[in-house]
Amino acid sequence: MATLHRITPCLWFDSEAEEAATFYTGIFPNSRITQISRYGEAGREIHGKTPGSVMVAAFELDGQAFTALNGGPRPQFRFNEAISFQVSCDTQAEVDHYWDRLSEGGEERAQQCGWLKDRFGVSWQIVPSVLPRLIGDPDPKKSQQTFQAMLQMKKLDIAALQQAHDR
């Protein structure tokens, strides 16, 4: 049984909700699809979906609940960088894994400072867990050196960030 969360992000898709849920749960550990709901005849004049087609795919990514809704064509409802999901990574291997997997088939594989868009247009930030400490260093020189190094990167490199901090 899925854990009920007070706040659950809901992602609006045209018809790719189940595909997206399958894609994401294949990347993150401790992840699963928890429920698939299908459209019926009720409300067909409003939603226009074929009865039996996927309406909602509920899923968890490492314990965090998500909902993927097949709400129909979304020319006015597009994913953009105003909302993104941050993935905290302890090692470079984790950074590489999430960066490579989430960006598979994405239109804009590489963006600045650890940002990427996946093939569904959802924005992700792949962030080394050490980054807040390095950028938040009370020594402004170390903090700024780290920040400047980060601005030059697309996929973040933990060793290069640490090296910039320690210069």
C-alpha positions in Angstrom: 0.0 0.0 0.0 1.4 3.4 -0.9 2.2 5.8 1.8 0.0 8.9 1.9 2.0 12.1 1.6 0.6 15.5 2.4 2.3 17.0 -0.7 2.6 15.1 -3.9 3.9 16.6 -7.1 1.5 16.1 -10.0 3.0 16.1 -13.5 0.6 16.8 -16.4 1.2 14.8 -19.6 -0.8 14.4 -22.8 -0.7 10.6 -22.9 2.8 9.6 -21.5 2.0 9.3 -17.8 2.6 5.5 -17.5 5.7 5.8 -19.8 7.1 8.5 -17.6 6.4 6.6 -14.4 8.1 3.5 -15.8 11.1 5.6 -17.0 11.6 7.3 -13.6 11.1 4.2 -11.5 13.7 2.4 -13.6 16.3 5.0 -12.6 15.8 5.6 -8.9 16.3 2.9 -6.2 13.4 2.0 -3.9 10.9 3.2 -6.6 7.7 1.7 -7.9 4.5 2.4 -9.6 1.8 2.2 -6.9 -1.4 2.6 -8.9 -2.7 3.0 -12.5 -6.2 4.5 -12.9 -8.0 4.4 -16.2 -10.5 6.6 -17.9 -14.1 5.3 -18.1 -17.1 6.5 -20.0 -17.9 9.0 -17.2 -16.9 12.5 -18.3 -15.8 11.5 -21.8 -17.5 14.5 -23.2 -15.1 16.6 -21.1 -11.8 14.6 -21.1 -12.2 13.1 -24.6 -10.0 10.1 -23.6 -10.7 6.6 -24.8 -12.2 4.4 -22.0 -9.5 2.1 -20.6 -6.7 4.5 -21.4 -4.4 5.6 -18.5 -5.7 8.5 -16.6 -3.2 8.6 -13.6 0.0 6.8 -12.9 0.9 7.1 -9.2 4.5 6.3 -8.4 7.2 6.7 -5.8 10.8 7.7 -6.4 13.0 6.6 -3.5 9.9 7.0 -1.2 8.7 10.3 -2.6 5.2 10.1 -4.0 4.4 11.5 -7.5 1.3 11.6 -9.6 1.4 11.6 -13.4 -1.8 12.7 -15.1 -2.8 12.2 -18.7 -4.7 15.4 -18.9 -4.6 15.8 -22.7 -2.9 18.1 -25.1 -1.1 20.7 -23.1 0.0 23.6 -25.3 -0.8 26.0 -22.5 0.6 23.6 -19.8 4.2 23.0 -20.6 7.0 21.9 -18.2 9.6 24.6 -17.7 12.5 25.5 -15.5 10.4 27.3 -13.0 9.8 24.0 -11.3 12.5 21.3 -11.1 13.4 18.3 -9.0 16.7 18.2 -7.2 18.6 15.0 -6.8 21.2 15.1 -4.1 24.2 12.8 -4.9 27.0 11.7 -2.5 29.4 10.5 -5.1 30.5 11.4 -8.7 29.2 7.9 -9.7 25.7 8.9 -8.5 26.0 12.3 -10.3 27.0 10.5 -13.5 24.2 7.9 -13.1 21.4 10.3 -12.6 22.7 12.8 -15.2 23.1 10.1 -17.9 19.9 8.2 -17.2 17.6 11.2 -16.8 19.0 13.0 -19.8 18.5 10.0 -22.1 16.5 11.3 -25.1 16.1 14.8 -23.6 16.0 17.7 -26.0 18.4 19.8 -24.0 20.8 17.3 -22.5 23.1 19.9 -20.9 22.2 23.0 -19.2 24.2 25.1 -16.7 25.1 24.2 -13.2 23.8 20.6 -13.0 20.4 21.2 -14.7 19.0 19.0 -17.4 15.7 18.4 -19.1 14.5 14.8 -19.5 12.7 13.5 -22.6 9.4 14.6 -21.2 10.6 18.2 -20.7 10.8 17.9 -16.9 13.7 19.8 -15.4 16.1 18.2 -12.9 19.0 19.4 -10.9 21.7 16.8 -10.3 23.5 18.2 -7.2 26.5 16.9 -5.3 25.5 16.8 -1.6 28.8 18.6 -0.8 27.9 21.7 -2.9 26.0 23.7 -0.3 28.9 23.4 2.1 31.5 24.4 -0.5 29.4 27.4 -1.8 28.4 28.3 1.7 31.9 28.4 3.0 32.3 31.4 5.3 35.5 32.3 3.5 34.2 34.4 0.6 37.2 33.6 -1.6 36.6 29.8 -1.3 32.9 30.3 -1.8 33.3 32.4 -4.9 36.0 30.2 -6.4 33.6 27.2 -6.1 30.7 29.2 -7.5 32.7 30.4 -10.4 33.8 26.8 -11.2 30.2 25.6 -11.0 29.1 28.3 -13.5 31.5 26.8 -16.1 30.0 23.3 -15.7 27.0 21.6 -17.2 27.2 18.2 -15.4 28.8 19.0 -12.0 32.2 17.5 -11.2 32.7 17.0 -7.5 36.5 16.8 -7.7 36.8 20.0 -9.8 34.4 21.8 -7.4 36.5 20.7 -4.4 39.7 21.7 -6.2 38.3 25.1 -7.0 37.3 25.5 -3.3 40.7 24.5 -2.0 42.8 26.7 -4.4 
